[in-house]
């Protein structure tokens, strides 16, 4: 087996292990959020979690380092807090995007609760920012969010399959406008939350100033 094939196999195995750990962590968070277990069980669980966390903390990356399993140019971000399969706080959202249009689906558990039974408004904004970003990137005009105007029409229910949509509506040089919405999968045309986002492409010097250390430390996939 060649070194390149072995490298790909190791990367695949690492990504699968990260996703498996992410699944376990999301299950832990959901159960910890919903549990009414007695105090003794809570104390025991906290000790077990700390025991499991300790070896993971022995080798960690710094802020300017990408995760070894990530591929920045390829769009693989294992720990993204919205779509990352390795992120304990990601639903995660499963997104398909092409040509400036994006669709996504997810179900939010009790860990995302704001008002009882419904999602925190900040979570809705985070989901829509991610969706708009995917639409903008696939339009061929990637940029960073500079404004996000969010309107809340009705609360977003927890434990309910959701449908998320986004599309680019205007491109004006470096400035790109996109709109998005959150609805239930059962009533996809009845928007619960909508947003309009303005994205601006970075100039080379801006990208270097913001992300220079990451670019220099980027590991090959």
VOBABA-289075 format. One line per 4 residues: for each residue y, z, x of N, C-alpha, C, O. Coordinates in nm, 3 decimals. Example, Ala and Ser with C-alpha at 12.3 -4.5 7.8 and 13.67 -1.06 7.14 Angstrom:
2
-0.569 0.780 1.319 -0.450 0.780 1.230 -0.330 0.780 1.320 -0.332 0.846 1.424; -0.225 0.708 1.285 -0.106 0.714 1.367 0.003 0.787 1.290 0.114 0.804 1.341 $
//
This chain:
221
-0.119 0.000 0.085 0.000 0.000 0.000 0.125 0.000 0.089 0.135 0.081 0.181; 0.220 -0.091 0.061 0.339 -0.101 0.143 0.432 0.017 0.118 0.422 0.086 0.017; 0.525 0.037 0.216 0.620 0.147 0.202 0.707 0.130 0.079 0.740 0.228 0.012; 0.746 0.005 0.047 0.833 -0.019 -0.069 0.762 0.014 -0.199 0.822 0.071 -0.290 $
0.633 -0.021 -0.207 0.556 0.011 -0.328 0.538 0.162 -0.340 0.551 0.218 -0.449; 0.509 0.228 -0.228 0.496 0.373 -0.230 0.626 0.439 -0.272 0.625 0.538 -0.345; 0.738 0.384 -0.225 0.868 0.440 -0.261 0.894 0.429 -0.410 0.944 0.523 -0.472; 0.859 0.313 -0.468 0.875 0.293 -0.612 0.785 0.389 -0.688 0.827 0.447 -0.788 $
0.661 0.404 -0.643 0.568 0.495 -0.709 0.619 0.639 -0.705 0.609 0.712 -0.803; 0.674 0.679 -0.590 0.726 0.815 -0.578 0.847 0.835 -0.669 0.863 0.940 -0.731; 0.932 0.733 -0.677 1.050 0.742 -0.763 1.009 0.751 -0.909 1.064 0.831 -0.985; 0.912 0.669 -0.949 0.862 0.673 -1.086 0.803 0.809 -1.119 0.828 0.865 -1.226 $
0.723 0.861 -1.026 0.661 0.992 -1.047 0.768 1.101 -1.058 0.756 1.192 -1.140; 0.873 1.090 -0.976 0.980 1.190 -0.982 1.054 1.184 -1.115 1.082 1.287 -1.177; 1.084 1.063 -1.158 1.154 1.049 -1.287 1.070 1.100 -1.403 1.122 1.162 -1.496; 0.940 1.074 -1.398 0.852 1.125 -1.504 0.847 1.277 -1.503 0.846 1.340 -1.609 $
0.843 1.336 -1.383 0.840 1.483 -1.372 0.972 1.543 -1.420 0.972 1.648 -1.486; 1.083 1.479 -1.388 1.214 1.526 -1.432 1.223 1.521 -1.584 1.272 1.615 -1.647; 1.176 1.411 -1.644 1.179 1.398 -1.789 1.090 1.502 -1.855 1.125 1.557 -1.960; 0.973 1.530 -1.795 0.882 1.631 -1.850 0.948 1.769 -1.845 0.940 1.845 -1.942 $
1.012 1.800 -1.733 1.084 1.928 -1.722 1.197 1.933 -1.823 1.222 2.036 -1.884; 1.267 1.821 -1.840 1.375 1.816 -1.938 1.325 1.845 -2.079 1.390 1.918 -2.154; 1.210 1.787 -2.114 1.151 1.814 -2.246 1.121 1.963 -2.263 1.149 2.021 -2.368; 1.065 2.023 -2.158 1.031 2.165 -2.165 1.157 2.251 -2.178 1.158 2.348 -2.253 $
1.261 2.215 -2.106 1.385 2.292 -2.111 1.453 2.278 -2.247 1.507 2.375 -2.300; 1.450 2.159 -2.304 1.509 2.142 -2.437 1.432 2.221 -2.542 1.491 2.277 -2.635; 1.299 2.225 -2.528 1.219 2.307 -2.619 1.253 2.455 -2.603 1.263 2.528 -2.701; 1.270 2.497 -2.476 1.306 2.635 -2.450 1.440 2.670 -2.513 1.453 2.774 -2.578 $
1.540 2.583 -2.495 1.673 2.610 -2.550 1.669 2.614 -2.702 1.731 2.701 -2.764; 1.597 2.522 -2.763 1.590 2.520 -2.909 1.523 2.646 -2.961 1.569 2.707 -3.058; 1.413 2.686 -2.898 1.344 2.807 -2.942 1.429 2.931 -2.916 1.433 3.023 -2.998; 1.497 2.934 -2.800 1.582 3.049 -2.769 1.699 3.060 -2.865 1.745 3.170 -2.896 $
1.748 2.945 -2.913 1.860 2.946 -3.007 1.816 2.989 -3.146 1.892 3.054 -3.218; 1.694 2.953 -3.183 1.647 2.979 -3.319 1.567 3.108 -3.332 1.542 3.154 -3.443; 1.527 3.168 -3.220 1.433 3.279 -3.226 1.489 3.406 -3.292 1.608 3.437 -3.279; 1.404 3.474 -3.360 1.432 3.609 -3.412 1.326 3.704 -3.357 1.289 3.802 -3.422 $
1.276 3.673 -3.237 1.173 3.755 -3.173 1.229 3.894 -3.143 1.351 3.910 -3.129; 1.141 3.995 -3.131 1.187 4.130 -3.100 1.246 4.139 -2.960 1.224 4.051 -2.876; 1.321 4.246 -2.936 1.390 4.265 -2.809 1.295 4.257 -2.691 1.328 4.198 -2.588; 1.177 4.316 -2.704 1.080 4.317 -2.594 1.041 4.175 -2.551 1.026 4.148 -2.432 $
1.025 4.085 -2.650 0.990 3.947 -2.619 1.106 3.875 -2.552 1.085 3.791 -2.464; 1.227 3.906 -2.593 1.344 3.844 -2.531 1.355 3.885 -2.384 1.384 3.802 -2.298; 1.333 4.012 -2.357 1.340 4.062 -2.219 1.231 3.997 -2.134 1.256 3.958 -2.020; 1.112 3.987 -2.189 1.000 3.925 -2.116 1.030 3.777 -2.090 1.005 3.727 -1.980 $
1.082 3.709 -2.189 1.112 3.567 -2.173 1.219 3.545 -2.067 1.208 3.452 -1.987; 1.321 3.629 -2.065 1.427 3.616 -1.965 1.371 3.630 -1.823 1.411 3.557 -1.733; 1.280 3.724 -1.805 1.219 3.744 -1.673 1.136 3.623 -1.631 1.141 3.581 -1.516; 1.062 3.566 -1.726 0.980 3.449 -1.695 1.067 3.327 -1.661 1.034 3.250 -1.571 $
1.176 3.312 -1.733 1.266 3.199 -1.706 1.327 3.213 -1.568 1.335 3.114 -1.494; 1.371 3.332 -1.532 1.429 3.353 -1.399 1.325 3.329 -1.289 1.357 3.276 -1.182; 1.202 3.366 -1.314 1.096 3.344 -1.217 1.073 3.194 -1.196 1.053 3.148 -1.084; 1.076 3.118 -1.306 1.055 2.974 -1.296 1.175 2.905 -1.232 1.159 2.804 -1.163 $
1.295 2.957 -1.255 1.417 2.893 -1.203 1.434 2.912 -1.054 1.492 2.826 -0.987; 1.386 3.021 -1.000 1.411 3.054 -0.859 1.369 2.944 -0.762 1.451 2.904 -0.679; 1.246 2.891 -0.768 1.208 2.787 -0.670 1.285 2.657 -0.688 1.303 2.582 -0.592; 1.332 2.628 -0.811 1.409 2.507 -0.833 1.544 2.514 -0.761 1.600 2.412 -0.723 $
1.594 2.635 -0.743 1.724 2.652 -0.679 1.720 2.653 -0.527 1.824 2.665 -0.463; 1.601 2.640 -0.470 1.590 2.645 -0.324 1.638 2.516 -0.258 1.681 2.517 -0.143; 1.630 2.404 -0.331 1.679 2.277 -0.278 1.763 2.210 -0.387 1.710 2.156 -0.483; 1.894 2.214 -0.370 1.983 2.159 -0.472 2.083 2.063 -0.408 2.113 2.073 -0.289 $
2.132 1.972 -0.488 2.230 1.875 -0.438 2.371 1.931 -0.457 2.394 2.021 -0.537; 2.463 1.876 -0.382 2.602 1.915 -0.392 2.676 1.824 -0.491 2.622 1.723 -0.536; 2.797 1.862 -0.523 2.876 1.786 -0.621 2.891 1.639 -0.582 2.892 1.553 -0.669; 2.903 1.609 -0.453 2.927 1.472 -0.407 2.799 1.393 -0.386 2.804 1.281 -0.334 $
2.685 1.449 -0.424 2.557 1.381 -0.407 2.498 1.342 -0.542 2.493 1.423 -0.635; 2.453 1.218 -0.552 2.379 1.177 -0.670 2.238 1.237 -0.666 2.184 1.264 -0.559; 2.181 1.257 -0.783 2.041 1.299 -0.788 1.954 1.192 -0.726 1.981 1.073 -0.742; 1.849 1.233 -0.655 1.761 1.139 -0.586 1.697 1.040 -0.683 1.663 0.928 -0.644 $
1.680 1.079 -0.808 1.615 0.992 -0.906 1.712 0.899 -0.977 1.670 0.813 -1.054; 1.842 0.916 -0.951 1.942 0.833 -1.018 1.959 0.698 -0.949 1.930 0.682 -0.830; 2.006 0.602 -1.026 2.045 0.471 -0.974 2.179 0.439 -1.040 2.184 0.388 -1.152; 2.287 0.469 -0.969 2.420 0.458 -1.029 2.450 0.315 -1.076 2.495 0.295 -1.188 $
2.425 0.218 -0.990 2.453 0.079 -1.026 2.357 0.028 -1.133 2.392 -0.060 -1.211; 2.235 0.083 -1.135 2.137 0.042 -1.234 2.148 0.116 -1.366 2.074 0.087 -1.460; 2.242 0.210 -1.375 2.266 0.282 -1.500 2.166 0.393 -1.529 2.158 0.440 -1.643; 2.090 0.436 -1.428 1.995 0.545 -1.448 2.062 0.677 -1.411 2.092 0.701 -1.294 $
2.086 0.761 -1.510 2.147 0.892 -1.488 2.059 0.997 -1.557 2.074 1.024 -1.676; 1.968 1.053 -1.481 1.866 1.140 -1.537 1.922 1.269 -1.597 1.860 1.329 -1.684; 2.040 1.311 -1.550 2.094 1.440 -1.595 2.221 1.424 -1.678 2.293 1.521 -1.700; 2.248 1.303 -1.725 2.362 1.283 -1.813 2.348 1.375 -1.935 2.240 1.380 -1.995 $
2.454 1.448 -1.974 2.440 1.546 -2.082 2.426 1.488 -2.222 2.411 1.562 -2.319; 2.430 1.355 -2.233 2.409 1.291 -2.364 2.279 1.211 -2.367 2.203 1.221 -2.463; 2.253 1.133 -2.261 2.136 1.044 -2.262 2.030 1.082 -2.160 1.922 1.022 -2.159; 2.057 1.178 -2.073 1.966 1.209 -1.964 1.837 1.275 -2.008 1.840 1.383 -2.067 $
1.724 1.212 -1.979 1.596 1.270 -2.018 1.566 1.398 -1.940 1.482 1.477 -1.981; 1.635 1.418 -1.827 1.614 1.539 -1.749 1.713 1.648 -1.779 1.703 1.758 -1.723; 1.809 1.622 -1.867 1.912 1.721 -1.898 1.866 1.815 -2.008 1.821 1.772 -2.114; 1.879 1.944 -1.981 1.840 2.044 -2.081 1.933 2.044 -2.200 1.896 2.089 -2.308 $
2.056 1.992 -2.183 2.154 1.998 -2.292 2.172 1.864 -2.362 2.250 1.855 -2.457; 2.101 1.760 -2.318 2.110 1.630 -2.386 2.017 1.628 -2.506 1.908 1.685 -2.499; 2.056 1.563 -2.620 1.966 1.561 -2.736 1.824 1.508 -2.707 1.731 1.567 -2.760; 1.800 1.401 -2.626 1.896 1.302 -2.576 1.915 1.189 -2.677 1.834 1.170 -2.767 $
2.025 1.115 -2.658 2.051 0.999 -2.743 1.983 0.876 -2.681 1.994 0.852 -2.560; 1.914 0.800 -2.763 1.851 0.676 -2.718 1.942 0.561 -2.760 1.965 0.539 -2.879; 1.993 0.487 -2.661 2.096 0.386 -2.685 2.048 0.247 -2.645 1.983 0.230 -2.542; 2.080 0.150 -2.728 2.063 0.010 -2.695 2.201 -0.055 -2.701 2.274 -0.038 -2.799 $
2.237 -0.128 -2.596 2.371 -0.186 -2.590 2.367 -0.323 -2.524 2.293 -0.346 -2.429; 2.450 -0.413 -2.577 2.462 -0.548 -2.520 2.585 -0.614 -2.581 2.614 -0.597 -2.699; 2.655 -0.690 -2.498 2.766 -0.770 -2.549 2.877 -0.693 -2.616 2.939 -0.743 -2.709; 2.902 -0.572 -2.571 3.011 -0.494 -2.628 2.977 -0.420 -2.755 3.066 -0.368 -2.822 $
2.849 -0.413 -2.790 2.803 -0.341 -2.909 2.693 -0.245 -2.869 2.604 -0.281 -2.791; 2.697 -0.123 -2.922 2.595 -0.022 -2.889 2.548 0.048 -3.015 2.628 0.077 -3.105; 2.418 0.077 -3.021 2.362 0.157 -3.129 2.278 0.267 -3.066 2.215 0.248 -2.962; 2.277 0.382 -3.130 2.202 0.494 -3.076 2.144 0.579 -3.186 2.183 0.569 -3.302 $
2.047 0.662 -3.148 1.986 0.753 -3.245 1.950 0.884 -3.176 1.913 0.887 -3.059; 1.961 0.991 -3.252 1.922 1.122 -3.201 1.914 1.219 -3.319 1.955 1.188 -3.430; 1.859 1.336 -3.291 1.857 1.446 -3.386 1.906 1.570 -3.313 1.857 1.603 -3.205; 2.003 1.637 -3.370 2.061 1.756 -3.308 1.995 1.883 -3.362 1.983 1.901 -3.483 $
1.954 1.970 -3.271 1.894 2.097 -3.311 1.996 2.208 -3.320 2.117 2.185 -3.311; 1.948 2.330 -3.338 2.036 2.444 -3.357 2.119 2.477 -3.233 2.220 2.547 -3.244; 2.080 2.428 -3.117 2.158 2.451 -2.996 2.296 2.387 -3.005 2.385 2.424 -2.928; 2.316 2.292 -3.097 2.443 2.221 -3.110 2.525 2.271 -3.229 2.623 2.207 -3.268 $
2.485 2.383 -3.286 2.548 2.432 -3.409 2.690 2.481 -3.385 2.717 2.556 -3.291; 2.781 2.438 -3.474 2.917 2.491 -3.481 2.924 2.571 -3.609 2.888 2.689 -3.609; 2.972 2.511 -3.720 2.959 2.578 -3.850 2.810 2.589 -3.883 2.732 2.501 -3.846; 2.769 2.694 -3.952 2.628 2.707 -3.986 2.573 2.579 -4.050 2.631 2.525 -4.144 $
2.460 2.531 -3.996 2.389 2.414 -4.045 2.443 2.281 -3.993 2.381 2.177 -4.015; 2.557 2.283 -3.924 2.620 2.158 -3.884 2.658 2.159 -3.736 2.669 2.265 -3.674; 2.677 2.041 -3.681 2.708 2.027 -3.539 2.850 2.069 -3.506 2.941 2.054 -3.588; 2.868 2.121 -3.386 3.000 2.153 -3.334 3.080 2.024 -3.321 3.027 1.921 -3.280 $
3.207 2.029 -3.356 3.290 1.909 -3.350 3.301 1.850 -3.211 3.311 1.728 -3.195; 3.298 1.936 -3.109 3.305 1.887 -2.972 3.183 1.806 -2.934 3.191 1.714 -2.852; 3.069 1.839 -2.993 2.945 1.762 -2.967 2.959 1.622 -3.023 2.917 1.525 -2.959; 3.016 1.611 -3.142 3.037 1.478 -3.202 3.127 1.393 -3.113 3.099 1.275 -3.092 $
3.233 1.453 -3.061 3.324 1.379 -2.972 3.252 1.334 -2.845 3.272 1.222 -2.798; 3.168 1.422 -2.790 3.092 1.387 -2.670 2.998 1.270 -2.696 2.988 1.178 -2.615; 2.928 1.273 -2.809 2.836 1.165 -2.843 2.911 1.033 -2.857 2.865 0.930 -2.807; 3.025 1.036 -2.923 3.099 0.913 -2.945 3.161 0.860 -2.816 3.168 0.739 -2.796 $
3.206 0.948 -2.729 3.259 0.905 -2.600 3.152 0.829 -2.522 3.180 0.727 -2.461; 3.029 0.881 -2.524 2.919 0.815 -2.455 2.889 0.679 -2.517 2.870 0.580 -2.446; 2.885 0.674 -2.649 2.856 0.548 -2.719 2.962 0.443 -2.689 2.930 0.328 -2.660; 3.088 0.482 -2.695 3.196 0.388 -2.667 3.187 0.338 -2.524 3.211 0.221 -2.497 $
3.154 0.429 -2.433 3.140 0.390 -2.293 3.033 0.284 -2.272 3.051 0.192 -2.191; 2.922 0.296 -2.343 2.816 0.195 -2.332 2.863 0.060 -2.386 2.836 -0.044 -2.326; 2.933 0.062 -2.498 2.984 -0.063 -2.554 3.081 -0.129 -2.458 3.075 -0.250 -2.435; 3.171 -0.050 -2.402 3.271 -0.103 -2.310 3.205 -0.161 -2.185 3.241 -0.270 -2.140 $
3.110 -0.090 -2.130 3.042 -0.137 -2.008 2.970 -0.268 -2.031 2.977 -0.359 -1.948; 2.900 -0.280 -2.144 2.824 -0.402 -2.169 2.912 -0.518 -2.213 2.866 -0.631 -2.225; 3.041 -0.490 -2.238 3.133 -0.599 -2.268 3.177 -0.670 -2.140 3.242 -0.774 -2.144; 3.139 -0.610 -2.026 3.178 -0.666 -1.897 3.311 -0.614 -1.848 3.367 -0.667 -1.752 $
3.361 -0.509 -1.914 3.490 -0.451 -1.877 3.480 -0.300 -1.862 3.547 -0.227 -1.934; 3.397 -0.251 -1.770 3.377 -0.107 -1.758 3.506 -0.035 -1.719 3.589 -0.088 -1.645; 3.521 0.086 -1.770 3.639 0.166 -1.738 3.615 0.311 -1.772 3.507 0.348 -1.817; 3.716 0.394 -1.751 3.706 0.536 -1.781 3.788 0.569 -1.905 3.890 0.506 -1.933 $
3.742 0.667 -1.979 3.812 0.709 -2.100 3.948 0.768 -2.064 3.958 0.858 -1.981; 4.053 0.716 -2.126 4.186 0.776 -2.108 4.238 0.834 -2.240 4.332 0.914 -2.241; 4.175 0.794 -2.350 4.214 0.851 -2.479 4.097 0.839 -2.575 4.028 0.737 -2.579; 4.075 0.944 -2.654 3.970 0.943 -2.755 4.024 1.010 -2.881 4.044 1.131 -2.884 $
4.048 0.930 -2.983 4.097 0.981 -3.111 3.980 0.992 -3.208 3.917 0.892 -3.242; 3.953 1.114 -3.250 3.834 1.141 -3.332 3.875 1.191 -3.470 3.960 1.279 -3.482; 3.814 1.134 -3.573 3.840 1.176 -3.711 3.711 1.231 -3.771 3.606 1.168 -3.764; 3.720 1.349 -3.831 3.604 1.416 -3.890 3.613 1.405 -4.042 3.698 1.468 -4.105 $
3.524 1.326 -4.099 3.527 1.302 -4.243 3.439 1.401 -4.318 3.478 1.454 -4.422; 3.319 1.425 -4.263 3.227 1.524 -4.320 3.148 1.584 -4.205 3.131 1.520 -4.101; 3.098 1.706 -4.221 3.023 1.767 -4.111 2.892 1.693 -4.081 2.831 1.634 -4.171; 2.852 1.697 -3.955 2.729 1.631 -3.910 2.613 1.729 -3.922 2.614 1.833 -3.856 $
2.513 1.699 -4.004 2.403 1.795 -4.027 2.307 1.804 -3.909 2.277 1.704 -3.843; 2.258 1.924 -3.883 2.156 1.946 -3.782 2.018 1.913 -3.838 2.000 1.902 -3.959; 1.920 1.896 -3.747 1.782 1.867 -3.785 1.774 1.746 -3.879 1.691 1.741 -3.970; 1.863 1.650 -3.855 1.870 1.530 -3.938 1.884 1.408 -3.847 1.974 1.405 -3.764 $
1.797 1.308 -3.860 1.811 1.188 -3.777 1.948 1.123 -3.796 1.994 1.101 -3.908; 2.012 1.094 -3.683 2.147 1.037 -3.686 2.146 0.895 -3.630 2.062 0.860 -3.547; 2.241 0.816 -3.677 2.263 0.682 -3.623 2.406 0.675 -3.569 2.502 0.710 -3.638; 2.418 0.631 -3.446 2.547 0.621 -3.380 2.575 0.474 -3.347 2.485 0.401 -3.304 $
2.699 0.431 -3.367 2.735 0.292 -3.340 2.867 0.285 -3.266 2.951 0.375 -3.276; 2.886 0.177 -3.191 3.012 0.155 -3.120 3.027 0.006 -3.092 2.929 -0.065 -3.075; 3.152 -0.039 -3.086 3.177 -0.178 -3.051 3.318 -0.193 -2.994 3.410 -0.121 -3.032; 3.331 -0.287 -2.904 3.461 -0.319 -2.845 3.541 -0.403 -2.943 3.489 -0.499 -3.001 $
3.667 -0.367 -2.962 3.752 -0.440 -3.057 3.865 -0.514 -2.989 3.925 -0.604 -3.048; 3.896 -0.475 -2.864 4.009 -0.542 -2.797 3.999 -0.527 -2.647 3.965 -0.420 -2.596; 4.029 -0.635 -2.576 4.037 -0.632 -2.430 4.173 -0.685 -2.391 4.208 -0.798 -2.424; 4.249 -0.605 -2.320 4.383 -0.643 -2.278 4.398 -0.612 -2.129 4.446 -0.505 -2.091 $
4.355 -0.705 -2.047 4.356 -0.682 -1.903 4.261 -0.570 -1.866 4.141 -0.578 -1.895; 4.312 -0.465 -1.803 4.230 -0.351 -1.761 4.207 -0.254 -1.875 4.129 -0.160 -1.859; 4.271 -0.273 -1.987 4.263 -0.179 -2.100 4.168 -0.233 -2.207 4.182 -0.347 -2.251; 4.073 -0.151 -2.247 3.973 -0.191 -2.347 3.970 -0.088 -2.459 3.966 0.033 -2.434 $
3.971 -0.135 -2.582 3.965 -0.047 -2.699 3.830 -0.064 -2.768 3.780 -0.176 -2.783; 3.771 0.046 -2.809 3.643 0.042 -2.880 3.645 0.144 -2.993 3.716 0.245 -2.987; 3.567 0.117 -3.096 3.554 0.209 -3.209 3.408 0.249 -3.224 3.318 0.176 -3.184; 3.386 0.367 -3.282 3.250 0.414 -3.300 3.238 0.507 -3.420 3.338 0.552 -3.475 $
3.113 0.535 -3.459 3.090 0.620 -3.575 2.956 0.693 -3.564 2.863 0.646 -3.499; 2.951 0.808 -3.629 2.827 0.883 -3.645 2.795 0.888 -3.794 2.882 0.918 -3.876; 2.671 0.857 -3.828 2.625 0.865 -3.966 2.482 0.917 -3.964 2.422 0.930 -3.857; 2.427 0.947 -4.079 2.285 0.980 -4.084 2.205 0.850 -4.086 2.254 0.747 -4.131 $
2.082 0.857 -4.037 1.997 0.738 -4.040 1.968 0.696 -4.183 1.945 0.578 -4.211; 1.968 0.791 -4.274 1.940 0.763 -4.414 2.055 0.689 -4.481 2.034 0.608 -4.571; 2.179 0.716 -4.437 2.298 0.652 -4.494 2.386 0.600 -4.381 2.495 0.653 -4.359; 2.340 0.497 -4.309 2.410 0.452 -4.189 2.549 0.395 -4.213 2.628 0.385 -4.119 $
2.581 0.357 -4.335 2.713 0.300 -4.364 2.813 0.405 -4.410 2.929 0.372 -4.437; 2.771 0.528 -4.420 2.858 0.637 -4.467 2.897 0.723 -4.347 2.829 0.820 -4.315; 3.007 0.688 -4.283 3.047 0.753 -4.158 3.086 0.899 -4.179 3.164 0.932 -4.268; 3.030 0.985 -4.096 3.065 1.126 -4.097 3.178 1.155 -3.999 3.268 1.235 -4.027 $
3.172 1.090 -3.883 3.275 1.104 -3.780 3.303 0.965 -3.724 3.210 0.888 -3.701; 3.430 0.934 -3.702 3.467 0.807 -3.640 3.559 0.834 -3.522 3.622 0.939 -3.513; 3.566 0.738 -3.432 3.651 0.754 -3.314 3.700 0.620 -3.264 3.633 0.518 -3.278; 3.818 0.623 -3.206 3.873 0.508 -3.134 3.900 0.552 -2.992 3.966 0.654 -2.969 $
3.850 0.476 -2.897 3.866 0.512 -2.757 3.939 0.405 -2.679 3.920 0.286 -2.703; 4.022 0.449 -2.585 4.089 0.358 -2.493 4.033 0.381 -2.354 4.032 0.493 -2.303; 3.985 0.274 -2.292 3.925 0.280 -2.160 4.006 0.192 -2.065 4.056 0.086 -2.105; 4.020 0.236 -1.941 4.096 0.160 -1.842 4.011 0.142 -1.717 3.956 0.239 -1.664 $
4.001 0.018 -1.671 3.926 -0.011 -1.549 4.000 0.045 -1.428 4.123 0.038 -1.421; 3.925 0.101 -1.334 3.985 0.158 -1.215 4.020 0.050 -1.113 3.945 -0.046 -1.094; 4.133 0.068 -1.049 4.163 -0.014 -0.932 4.078 0.036 -0.815 4.028 0.148 -0.816; 4.063 -0.051 -0.715 3.976 -0.016 -0.602 4.019 0.114 -0.536 3.934 0.196 -0.501 $
4.149 0.132 -0.519 4.196 0.255 -0.453 4.173 0.378 -0.540 4.151 0.488 -0.489; 4.178 0.360 -0.673 4.150 0.472 -0.763 4.003 0.511 -0.756 3.969 0.629 -0.751; 3.916 0.411 -0.757 3.772 0.437 -0.748 3.739 0.508 -0.618 3.657 0.600 -0.615; 3.802 0.464 -0.509 3.776 0.527 -0.380 3.825 0.671 -0.378 3.757 0.759 -0.324 $
3.940 0.695 -0.436 3.994 0.830 -0.438 3.908 0.925 -0.522 3.884 1.039 -0.483; 3.862 0.878 -0.636 3.784 0.963 -0.726 3.639 0.979 -0.683 3.582 1.088 -0.690; 3.579 0.869 -0.636 3.434 0.867 -0.615 3.392 0.836 -0.472 3.274 0.812 -0.446; 3.488 0.836 -0.379 3.456 0.803 -0.241 3.338 0.880 -0.184 3.248 0.818 -0.128 $
3.336 1.014 -0.195 3.223 1.090 -0.139 3.089 1.052 -0.201 2.987 1.049 -0.132; 3.088 1.023 -0.331 2.964 0.985 -0.397 2.915 0.850 -0.347 2.797 0.831 -0.321; 3.010 0.756 -0.333 2.973 0.623 -0.285 2.916 0.631 -0.144 2.818 0.563 -0.113; 2.978 0.713 -0.059 2.931 0.724 0.078 2.796 0.792 0.088 2.716 0.762 0.176 $
2.771 0.885 -0.005 2.645 0.961 -0.002 2.535 0.899 -0.088 2.425 0.953 -0.096; 2.566 0.785 -0.152 2.469 0.726 -0.245 2.340 0.690 -0.174 2.339 0.622 -0.072; 2.231 0.738 -0.232 2.099 0.710 -0.176 2.042 0.585 -0.239 2.065 0.562 -0.358; 1.969 0.503 -0.165 1.905 0.387 -0.227 1.799 0.430 -0.325 1.728 0.529 -0.301 $
1.785 0.358 -0.437 1.686 0.392 -0.539 1.546 0.359 -0.489 1.448 0.380 -0.560 $
//
